[in-house]
Amino acid sequence: MNIDLSPEDRAFREEVRNFLAVNLTADLRAAAARATSVFQDKSVSLVWQRILHARGWAAPAWPAEYGGPGWSEMQRHIFAAESARAGAPALAPMGLRMVGPVIIGMGSPAQKAHYLPRILSGEDYWCQGYSEPQAGSDLAALQLSAETDGDDYVLNGSKIWTTHAHLANRMFCLVRTRREGKPQAGITFLLLDMSTPGLSVRPIITLAGDHEVNQVFFDNVRTPKSGRVGEENDGWRVAKHLLQFERGGGSAPGLRVALDRLTRMAAEEPGDDGRPLIHDRTFRAALASASCALDAVEAAEMRVLAALRAGDSPGPASSMLKTVGTEMMQRLDELALNAIGPWASADQGEFRSPGVNTPGVGPAHSLTVTARYLNDRAASIYGGSNEIQRDILAKQLLGL
């Protein structure tokens, strides 16, 4: 495995660092620091996306012919790592990282021409209509019906845990167009307009007190068949293509930033003996163990990167990295929660709202810890639960 940076890659890294130093403002860094999940507030993420779009860097994984930078795998890794270290806001993944690549790979020429520029600019802001009240990790059990009526489908049913549906103007959605045969063989992938009559959004407030997810209801929602990606009843194949982008790697840079933040926190928080917590042998051992585990995550990502650079397929690596990355995140969250002690009980919801100047309760490093912990409990569920990912690994790697 050769992961040494070439002279060209080192020059690119310097270019990225210079760009971030000039364009990543103090306000954007401060807003990113208040984020408590993988989703940044829309008003913040779109500002940063438009700055990146002006440079041609909004969609690192897109080919140049569709408006992406056409970067190599190593360049994408460098950009992600430097952005994480600089404290840049996260961009909403549903358009840029999920449905965009699907449209590029499987969409019609008309869909590519219409949607891709609007995704890059942020004019279209997407949400994902996959899970239903009785169909989560068992996604093939979905029941949202799509009945043919001329050139349209008429949709009835609901979706749940739909992140940012209250902010989105577009949805990519899985619907049931056939009930006979295998469940997977009756699913179709659709692109929808969220302003369509009969579509309504009901908020779901998370344990952290955030309005991030929703339930979406479809009551005779009429949508044109021109929004279908792929063939009717072939949506399962499209969905699997999309999930490789949702479950993909790239988590290690953010995890390293989180571990560094936790280490600084332990140097400031008092332990039971009054000295900084970093001097507590038990906590130091937990930090050291987490650091070793993160080294393993980084090595796994580097193996995947090396395979891709060599033109090989990483195989089921997306499932492996999704599993170890999300569980590593939860491990760091638990250590941070233990570190701040009584400050964990304070409600910091008002402090986290963009544009609010309300002071938080407790030291600055404690203000987002509890909300991060609560929100990240879902990380091992969304994108296909980690139990499902282990089943995939057992089947593809062990032949079980």
C-alpha positions, 0 to 999 in steps of 0.5 A, a space after each residue: 500500500 503506497 499512500 505517499 503524497 506526490 509532489 503534485 498532491 503536496 502542491 494541491 494540499 497547499 492550494 487547498 490550505 491557502 483557499 481555506 485561509 482566505 475564504 473560510 471566514 470566522 463566522 462560518 467557522 463559528 457556525 460550523 462549531 455549533 453544529 451537533 450532527 452531520 447536517 449543518 444548518 441550511 443557511 450556513 451550508 449554502 453560503 459555504 457551498 456557493 463559495 466552493 461552487 464559484 471555485 468549482 469545488 462544491 462536488 469533489 466526487 463529480 467528473 469535470 464534464 458535469 461541473 465537478 473538479 475531476 479530482 483524483 481519489 487522493 485529491 478528494 481525501 486531501 480536500 476532506 482532511 484539510 476542510 475538517 482540520 480548518 473547521 469548515 461547515 459540512 455541505 448537505 449530502 443529499 444532493 451533492 453526494 447522493 442523488 447527484 452521482 445517481 443522476 450522473 450514473 443512471 439519469 436521462 440526458 434531460 435529468 442531467 441537464 436540468 438537475 445537476 447545475 441546480 444541485 451544484 448552485 444550491 438552487 435545489 435542496 434535496 431530502 431523501 424519501 427512503 424509510 417508512 414507519 414499518 420499513 427502516 433497515 428492511 427497506 424492501 418492505 416499503 409500501 408508499 404506493 405509486 399507481 399509474 395514471 397516464 403520464 403520471 404516478 399517484 402516490 399515497 403513503 408516508 416516509 419517516 425520519 426524512 432529514 431536512 424535508 421541511 427545508 427541501 424543495 426536492 425529494 428523491 424517493 423510493 415507491 412501490 409500483 408492483 406488489 407481486 413477486 419479490 419485494 425488491 422487484 417492485 420498487 421505483 426511484 422517483 425525483 419529486 417536487 416538494 411543493 406538489 399538492 397533497 404532500 405535507 411535512 410533519 416535524 419530529 423533534 429529536 432527543 437533542 431538541 432539534 428539528 432536523 427530521 420529519 414525517 412526510 405524508 402523500 395524499 394522492 400526490 400526482 407526479 410526472 413519470 419523467 421524474 423516474 430514474 431508471 426503469 419502472 420496478 428497477 429502483 432497488 438497483 438505483 437505491 443500491 447504487 446510491 447507498 454506496 455514496 451514503 455509506 462511503 468512507 471519508 470519516 477519519 479526518 472528522 474523527 481525528 478532529 473530534 479526538 483532538 477536541 476531546 484531548 483539549 477538553 480533557 486538558 481543561 476539565 477538572 478530574 476528581 482530584 482537582 487536576 486536569 482530567 488529562 492526568 487521570 490514568 483511567 481517562 488517559 487509558 481511554 483516550 489512548 485506546 480510542 486513538 489506537 482504534 482511530 489509527 485502524 480506521 485511518 489505515 482502513 481508509 488508506 487501504 481503500 484509497 490505495 486500491 482505488 488509486 490502483 484501479 481496483 475495487 474496494 469491495 464491501 469497504 463502504 459497509 466496513 467503514 460505515 460501521 467502524 466510523 459511526 461506532 468510533 464517533 459514538 465512542 468519542 461522544 461518550 468520552 466527551 460526555 463523561 469529561 464535562 460531568 454536570 455541564 452535560 445536563 444543561 439545555 443549550 438549544 437556544 445557544 446553537 441556533 444560528 444568529 442567536 447571541 445567547 450565552 451558553 451554560 458552562 465552558 465553551 467546549 461543553 456547549 454542544 457535547 450532549 446534543 452531539 451525543 444524542 444526535 450521533 446515536 442515530 449514526 449507526 442506524 441511518 444509511 443501513 443499520 450497522 447490524 445490516 452492514 455486518 450481515 453484508 460483510 459476513 456474506 461478502 467476505 466470509 461467505 456466510 
